[in-house]
């Protein structure tokens, strides 16, 4: 299993808000497309599948892989998990 996170970057690029989280079978592109399409139509502008079966680990990876190097923050509005920062 993987975790698909969906969210949106703020206009200034300083915050990635996670607005949805879904378990998906590894690499199930049809399921991912079915979840991402309506979310993007609703204003999301970012989505990523992480090869972890836990929401918190996926959010931590989103921070490490997409936000940390740009001094951005991840705001988890789903479970309100705050990524660990070094």
C-alpha positions in Angstrom: 0.0 0.0 0.0 0.9 3.6 -0.6 -0.4 6.9 0.6 -1.6 9.5 -1.8 -1.4 13.1 -0.5 -3.2 15.9 -2.2 -2.9 19.5 -1.4 -2.1 23.0 -2.6 0.9 25.3 -2.5 0.3 28.8 -1.3 0.7 31.6 -3.8 4.1 32.6 -2.4 5.3 28.9 -2.3 5.9 29.1 1.4 3.4 26.5 2.5 2.2 23.2 1.1 -1.2 22.5 2.7 -2.2 18.8 2.7 -5.9 18.7 2.2 -6.5 14.9 1.5 -4.9 11.6 2.2 -5.9 8.3 0.6 -4.5 4.8 0.9 -3.9 3.4 -2.6 -2.5 0.2 -4.0 1.1 0.7 -5.1 1.2 2.3 -8.5 -2.6 2.1 -9.1 -2.7 5.0 -11.6 -6.4 4.6 -12.3 -7.2 5.0 -8.6 -4.8 7.9 -8.3 -6.3 9.7 -11.3 -9.8 9.1 -10.0 -8.9 10.9 -6.7 -6.7 13.6 -8.1 -8.9 14.8 -11.0 -11.8 16.1 -8.8 -9.3 17.5 -6.2 -7.5 19.6 -8.9 -10.9 20.7 -10.2 -11.6 21.9 -6.7 -8.4 23.9 -6.4 -5.6 21.5 -5.4 -2.4 22.0 -7.3 -0.1 19.2 -5.9 -0.4 15.5 -5.4 2.1 12.8 -4.7 2.0 9.0 -4.0 4.4 7.9 -1.3 5.5 4.3 -0.8 4.4 4.2 2.8 1.2 3.0 4.4 1.0 5.6 7.1 -0.3 9.2 6.7 2.3 10.7 9.1 5.2 9.1 7.3 3.9 10.4 4.0 3.6 13.9 5.4 7.1 13.7 6.8 8.4 12.6 3.3 6.5 15.4 1.7 8.3 17.9 3.9 11.7 16.3 3.4 11.3 15.9 -0.4 9.3 19.0 -1.4 9.4 21.7 1.2 12.5 21.6 3.4 15.1 22.6 0.9 13.0 25.6 -0.1 12.4 26.7 3.5 8.7 26.0 3.0 6.4 24.4 5.5 3.9 21.6 5.3 0.5 22.2 6.9 -1.3 18.9 7.4 -5.0 19.8 7.6 -6.0 16.2 7.6 -4.4 14.8 10.8 -2.6 18.0 11.9 0.7 16.2 12.0 3.7 18.5 12.3 6.7 17.2 10.4 9.9 16.8 12.3 12.5 19.4 11.3 16.2 19.0 11.9 
